[in-house]
Amino acid sequence: MQARLGAEWEDFAAALEAPPPTSVRLHPEKGADLFPQAAPIPWHPLGRRLPERPAFEEEPLWHAGAYYVQEASGMSVRVFVPQRRPLRVIDLSAAPGGKATLLLGELGWEGGLLIANDPDPRRRLALQENLERWGIPAYLLTGRHPQWWAQHYPGSFDLVVLDAPCSGEGLWRKDPAAACHWRPELAARLQRLQRNLLRAAQTLVAPGGTLLYATCTFNPAENEENIAWAFAALAEWEPLAWPGLLPEAITPVQAGAGWGYYFYPHRGPGEGFFLSAWRRKGSPRDPSFSRPPTSRAASLALPEGLLSGEKGGRWWALTEAAAQLVPSTLWAANWEAFPLWQHHRPAHAAALLSRTLPKPYPERSLYTLEEFLAYLRGQIHPPQAPVEWVSYAGRGLGWLYKGKPSLPFTWRRFLRPR
Ligand code: SAM
């Protein structure tokens, strides 16, 4: 790094010793007016840098999905999301959901489909919870290896995001213990894995589609060397340059015939990060439409543009725009979607939808932290109706089923004595 950064080395070393900054990305519908005093993030209009790190697990609006805590550098993938709609998007290594919730924010309810994929079952639980909290039901959650996707759905996606497993050098400031795991052999093994994943990612891109490759490491062997290897001599690809003026905080490098962008902690508001964007030549084709396997709707009136169906006794929800982009053969595969209804009552996630269910559930409005904590502990007045919709400052937070709050995993952790 000394050789690479020259005169900037000392600033870089000092930044690694400083406490990591905290930033959040606001939900486009649920969070747009929050943190008005916080500093903006140059590459994301909803990114905010906070002056200090709050205890998010005690913040009702965090539980309501009004914002996502995400380090600022990773928010940059937004600038390469194609403008056209509808968009078929796959995030191959999506857990815990920073890029996936960002992509859903870009798609919204009408803009397309996100496949949020991660092969690690434990990390997928966190991804699932974050997607549910975000409340934009335009996704399917899967746990396949990227090679499975490449084999079954080549050329099927307008945007493929590979935020690859990496040596994580850029996150050592947040997690100093991670530095102890670094070994040259590990970086070499990761490079082999990243190259396999890159090949799979390339196979998945449709004509006219975009591939985004990202890591959170400074190691050129996992970044520009991989890019140079993957795109060398492939005439069907063209590099994408940062659109518009490159923010000062970002350092461009040559990556094969294209560019990579480094985010260094001494130059910007986030952690170490690398990003490179490529486009497969050709004209985008109209995505094929499939008929979703919807059946009798649960006894719910759905917001406009939302479909639901049943799987294993549970009802899931998917926006109409997303459902029409699911390849017809995928309906038979193993996936999860946004839970809408289970055990004969609305699922916890349904309270967090960014557009509320029209069925008139009585609303229980909470305004203070004390009321919120009492709700978590099941210590508020029992509902008059069988189910009440609990909101905090106008955002859905959960349900109150006859004296019992609906609780996701995080809240159970939060309620344990500390
Ligand atoms: N995109 C995530 C976000 O923004 O929150 C972070 C992804 S993290 C850098 C890398 C992810 O790659 C991990 O969740 C890990 O489970 C996943 N992973 C590990 N091996 C993988 C593989 N062979 N194929 C795809 N993903 C893999």
Boltz pocket constraint, residues with backbone or C-beta under 6 A from the ligand:
constraints:
  - pocket:
      binder: B
      contacts: [[A, 74], [A, 92], [A, 93], [A, 94], [A, 95], [A, 96], [A, 97], [A, 98], [A, 99], [A, 100], [A, 117], [A, 118], [A, 119], [A, 120], [A, 123], [A, 144], [A, 145], [A, 146], [A, 163], [A, 164], [A, 165], [A, 166], [A, 197], [A, 216]]
      max_distance: 6.0
